[in-house]
Amino acid sequence: MKKTSIVTYPAVFIADDADGYTVIFPDIADAVTGGRDLGESLVNATATLGRFLVDHQSNLPVASTMTQLTHRYPADFIQFVAVDLNNVATQPVETDVNVAPLGLAK
């Protein structure tokens, strides 16, 4: 049985105008995602964090505290997101890209 390797980082959920959310990880500049609602945003945040952490396991940044972030993002929802690196490394990643809105579809 594999030993779990759970890593937790805070995510900031910033409400969009259309009821969706943009999700950022203040400690991880390149980890940004979002969703059409809070549930989808949380699922996407977990997947995004997992992929980033698996790729950068040897150099993980220190996570901010909730206190630090509530001062920086007073109007936004902050949630800790946990990822088991052993599970992320073995799970296939599914992607679904719709390029039609970008004018790239033929």
DRENPA-3360 file (N, C-alpha, C; in nm, 2 decimals, always signed):
BEGIN
1 = MKKTSIVT = +0.08/-0.12/+0.00/+0.00/+0.00/+0.00/+0.09/+0.12/+0.00 ~ +0.06/+0.22/-0.09/+0.13/+0.34/-0.10/+0.10/+0.43/+0.02 ~ +0.21/+0.50/+0.07/+0.19/+0.60/+0.17/+0.14/+0.73/+0.10 ~ +0.04/+0.79/+0.16/-0.01/+0.91/+0.10/+0.09/+1.03/+0.11 ~ +0.08/+1.11/+0.02/+0.17/+1.23/+0.01/+0.07/+1.35/-0.01 ~ +0.00/+1.39/+0.09/-0.10/+1.50/+0.07/-0.03/+1.63/+0.09 ~ -0.06/+1.72/-0.01/-0.01/+1.86/+0.00/-0.13/+1.95/-0.01 ~ -0.13/+2.06/+0.07/-0.24/+2.15/+0.07/-0.19/+2.29/+0.05;
9 = YPAVFIAD = -0.27/+2.36/-0.04/-0.24/+2.50/-0.07/-0.37/+2.58/-0.07 ~ -0.36/+2.71/-0.03/-0.49/+2.79/-0.03/-0.51/+2.83/-0.18 ~ -0.64/+2.83/-0.21/-0.69/+2.88/-0.34/-0.78/+3.00/-0.32 ~ -0.77/+3.10/-0.40/-0.86/+3.22/-0.39/-0.96/+3.21/-0.51 ~ -1.09/+3.21/-0.48/-1.20/+3.20/-0.57/-1.25/+3.34/-0.59 ~ -1.23/+3.39/-0.71/-1.27/+3.53/-0.75/-1.39/+3.52/-0.83 ~ -1.50/+3.58/-0.79/-1.63/+3.57/-0.86/-1.62/+3.65/-0.99 ~ -1.67/+3.59/-1.10/-1.67/+3.66/-1.23/-1.81/+3.72/-1.24;
17 = DADGYTVI = -1.83/+3.80/-1.34/-1.96/+3.87/-1.37/-2.07/+3.77/-1.40 ~ -2.03/+3.65/-1.46/-2.13/+3.56/-1.51/-2.15/+3.44/-1.42 ~ -2.14/+3.46/-1.29/-2.16/+3.36/-1.18/-2.05/+3.25/-1.18 ~ -1.95/+3.27/-1.26/-1.84/+3.17/-1.26/-1.73/+3.22/-1.16 ~ -1.62/+3.15/-1.16/-1.51/+3.19/-1.07/-1.38/+3.17/-1.15 ~ -1.29/+3.26/-1.12/-1.15/+3.24/-1.15/-1.08/+3.20/-1.02 ~ -0.99/+3.09/-1.03/-0.93/+3.04/-0.92/-0.78/+3.06/-0.93 ~ -0.71/+3.13/-0.83/-0.57/+3.14/-0.83/-0.51/+3.08/-0.71;
25 = FPDIADAV = -0.39/+3.04/-0.72/-0.31/+2.99/-0.60/-0.20/+3.10/-0.58 ~ -0.21/+3.19/-0.48/-0.12/+3.29/-0.46/+0.03/+3.25/-0.45 ~ +0.05/+3.13/-0.40/+0.18/+3.08/-0.38/+0.24/+3.01/-0.51 ~ +0.16/+2.99/-0.61/+0.20/+2.92/-0.73/+0.15/+3.01/-0.85 ~ +0.23/+3.09/-0.90/+0.19/+3.19/-1.00/+0.13/+3.13/-1.13 ~ +0.18/+3.01/-1.17/+0.14/+2.96/-1.29/+0.01/+2.87/-1.28 ~ -0.04/+2.85/-1.16/-0.16/+2.76/-1.14/-0.28/+2.85/-1.13 ~ -0.35/+2.86/-1.24/-0.47/+2.94/-1.25/-0.58/+2.86/-1.33;
33 = TGGRDLGE = -0.70/+2.86/-1.28/-0.81/+2.79/-1.34/-0.94/+2.86/-1.31 ~ -1.05/+2.79/-1.33/-1.18/+2.85/-1.30/-1.29/+2.76/-1.34 ~ -1.41/+2.81/-1.33/-1.53/+2.72/-1.36/-1.66/+2.80/-1.37 ~ -1.76/+2.74/-1.42/-1.89/+2.80/-1.43/-1.96/+2.82/-1.30 ~ -1.93/+2.75/-1.20/-1.99/+2.76/-1.07/-1.88/+2.72/-0.96 ~ -1.92/+2.73/-0.84/-1.82/+2.70/-0.73/-1.78/+2.56/-0.73 ~ -1.87/+2.47/-0.75/-1.84/+2.32/-0.76/-1.74/+2.29/-0.87 ~ -1.77/+2.33/-0.99/-1.68/+2.31/-1.10/-1.54/+2.37/-1.08;
41 = SLVNATAT = -1.54/+2.49/-1.02/-1.42/+2.56/-0.99/-1.33/+2.49/-0.89 ~ -1.39/+2.43/-0.79/-1.32/+2.35/-0.69/-1.26/+2.22/-0.75 ~ -1.34/+2.16/-0.84/-1.28/+2.04/-0.90/-1.17/+2.07/-0.99 ~ -1.18/+2.18/-1.07/-1.07/+2.23/-1.16/-0.95/+2.27/-1.08 ~ -0.98/+2.34/-0.97/-0.86/+2.38/-0.88/-0.78/+2.26/-0.83 ~ -0.85/+2.16/-0.79/-0.78/+2.04/-0.74/-0.70/+1.98/-0.85 ~ -0.76/+1.96/-0.97/-0.68/+1.91/-1.08/-0.56/+1.99/-1.12 ~ -0.58/+2.12/-1.13/-0.48/+2.21/-1.17/-0.36/+2.21/-1.07;
49 = LGRFLVDH = -0.40/+2.21/-0.94/-0.30/+2.21/-0.83/-0.22/+2.08/-0.84 ~ -0.29/+1.97/-0.86/-0.23/+1.84/-0.87/-0.13/+1.83/-0.98 ~ -0.17/+1.87/-1.10/-0.07/+1.86/-1.21/+0.05/+1.95/-1.19 ~ +0.03/+2.07/-1.13/+0.14/+2.16/-1.11/+0.24/+2.09/-1.01 ~ +0.18/+2.04/-0.90/+0.27/+1.99/-0.79/+0.34/+1.86/-0.84 ~ +0.28/+1.78/-0.92/+0.35/+1.66/-0.97/+0.47/+1.70/-1.05 ~ +0.45/+1.81/-1.13/+0.56/+1.85/-1.22/+0.67/+1.93/-1.14 ~ +0.64/+1.97/-1.02/+0.74/+2.05/-0.95/+0.77/+2.00/-0.81;
57 = QSNLPVAS = +0.76/+1.87/-0.79/+0.77/+1.81/-0.65/+0.90/+1.84/-0.58 ~ +1.01/+1.86/-0.66/+1.14/+1.88/-0.59/+1.15/+2.03/-0.54 ~ +1.06/+2.11/-0.58/+1.08/+2.25/-0.54/+0.94/+2.32/-0.51 ~ +0.87/+2.26/-0.41/+0.74/+2.31/-0.37/+0.75/+2.44/-0.29 ~ +0.67/+2.54/-0.32/+0.68/+2.67/-0.24/+0.61/+2.65/-0.11 ~ +0.64/+2.74/-0.02/+0.58/+2.73/+0.12/+0.44/+2.79/+0.10 ~ +0.34/+2.73/+0.16/+0.20/+2.77/+0.15/+0.17/+2.89/+0.24 ~ +0.10/+2.99/+0.19/+0.06/+3.10/+0.28/-0.04/+3.06/+0.38;
65 = TMTQLTHR = -0.06/+3.14/+0.49/-0.16/+3.11/+0.59/-0.29/+3.18/+0.55 ~ -0.40/+3.13/+0.61/-0.53/+3.19/+0.58/-0.53/+3.34/+0.62 ~ -0.46/+3.37/+0.73/-0.46/+3.51/+0.78/-0.39/+3.60/+0.68 ~ -0.28/+3.55/+0.62/-0.21/+3.63/+0.52/-0.30/+3.66/+0.40 ~ -0.37/+3.56/+0.36/-0.46/+3.58/+0.24/-0.58/+3.66/+0.26 ~ -0.64/+3.65/+0.38/-0.77/+3.72/+0.41/-0.74/+3.87/+0.40 ~ -0.62/+3.91/+0.44/-0.58/+4.05/+0.43/-0.56/+4.09/+0.28 ~ -0.50/+4.01/+0.20/-0.47/+4.04/+0.06/-0.60/+4.03/-0.03;
73 = YPADFIQF = -0.69/+3.94/+0.01/-0.81/+3.91/-0.07/-0.93/+3.92/+0.01 ~ -0.96/+4.04/+0.07/-1.08/+4.05/+0.16/-1.21/+4.02/+0.10 ~ -1.23/+4.04/-0.03/-1.36/+4.03/-0.09/-1.38/+3.89/-0.15 ~ -1.28/+3.81/-0.15/-1.29/+3.68/-0.22/-1.30/+3.56/-0.13 ~ -1.35/+3.45/-0.18/-1.36/+3.32/-0.11/-1.23/+3.25/-0.11 ~ -1.18/+3.21/+0.00/-1.05/+3.14/+0.01/-1.08/+3.00/+0.07 ~ -1.02/+2.90/+0.00/-1.04/+2.76/+0.04/-0.91/+2.68/+0.03 ~ -0.88/+2.60/+0.13/-0.76/+2.52/+0.11/-0.79/+2.40/+0.02;
81 = VAVDLNNV = -0.70/+2.37/-0.07/-0.72/+2.26/-0.17/-0.61/+2.16/-0.14 ~ -0.65/+2.03/-0.12/-0.56/+1.92/-0.08/-0.55/+1.83/-0.20 ~ -0.43/+1.78/-0.22/-0.40/+1.69/-0.33/-0.31/+1.58/-0.28 ~ -0.34/+1.45/-0.31/-0.26/+1.34/-0.28/-0.17/+1.32/-0.40 ~ -0.04/+1.35/-0.40/+0.05/+1.34/-0.51/+0.06/+1.20/-0.57 ~ +0.04/+1.10/-0.49/+0.04/+0.96/-0.54/-0.07/+0.93/-0.63 ~ -0.19/+0.99/-0.60/-0.31/+0.97/-0.69/-0.30/+1.05/-0.81 ~ -0.25/+1.17/-0.80/-0.24/+1.26/-0.92/-0.14/+1.20/-1.02;
89 = ATQPVETD = -0.04/+1.14/-0.98/+0.07/+1.09/-1.07/+0.02/+0.97/-1.14 ~ -0.09/+0.90/-1.09/-0.13/+0.78/-1.16/-0.27/+0.80/-1.23 ~ -0.33/+0.91/-1.22/-0.46/+0.94/-1.28/-0.43/+1.00/-1.42 ~ -0.50/+0.95/-1.52/-0.49/+1.01/-1.65/-0.56/+1.15/-1.65 ~ -0.51/+1.24/-1.73/-0.56/+1.37/-1.74/-0.65/+1.39/-1.86 ~ -0.77/+1.42/-1.84/-0.86/+1.45/-1.95/-0.87/+1.59/-1.99 ~ -0.87/+1.62/-2.11/-0.88/+1.76/-2.15/-1.00/+1.77/-2.25 ~ -1.07/+1.88/-2.25/-1.18/+1.91/-2.34/-1.16/+2.06/-2.38;
97 = VNVAPLGL = -1.11/+2.08/-2.49/-1.09/+2.22/-2.54/-1.18/+2.25/-2.65 ~ -1.26/+2.36/-2.63/-1.35/+2.41/-2.73/-1.29/+2.54/-2.79 ~ -1.24/+2.52/-2.91/-1.17/+2.64/-2.97/-1.27/+2.72/-3.06 ~ -1.39/+2.68/-3.07/-1.49/+2.76/-3.15/-1.50/+2.90/-3.11 ~ -1.51/+2.93/-2.97/-1.52/+3.07/-2.93/-1.40/+3.16/-2.96 ~ -1.28/+3.09/-2.99/-1.16/+3.16/-3.02/-1.14/+3.18/-3.17 ~ -1.24/+3.13/-3.25/-1.23/+3.15/-3.39/-1.13/+3.05/-3.45 ~ -1.09/+2.95/-3.38/-0.99/+2.86/-3.43/-1.05/+2.73/-3.50;
105 = AK = -1.17/+2.71/-3.47/-1.24/+2.59/-3.53/-1.27/+2.61/-3.68 ~ -1.26/+2.50/-3.76/-1.29/+2.51/-3.90/-1.43/+2.45/-3.93;
% end
